[in-house]
């Protein structure tokens, strides 16, 4: 295994760890009842840190997908 492969694997693990933290920090107040239409609140905009975490999670998922594809192509 060469150095680039090791760097890719380490960065994949780091992105996974940050992604887990990002998901866990998001608002936990929304239960299953709100998912299926309960709670009385139809639409709520994300603001501040919640919005940043939301977009950070999407970016981290994209980075993780790209890293996984690159690692797969390099190992084949």
Buried (B, 14 or more C-beta within 10 A) or exposed (E): EEEEEEEBBEBBEEBBEBBEEBEEEBEEEEEEEEEEEEEEEEEEEEEEEEEEBBEBBEEBBEBBEEBBEBBEEEEE
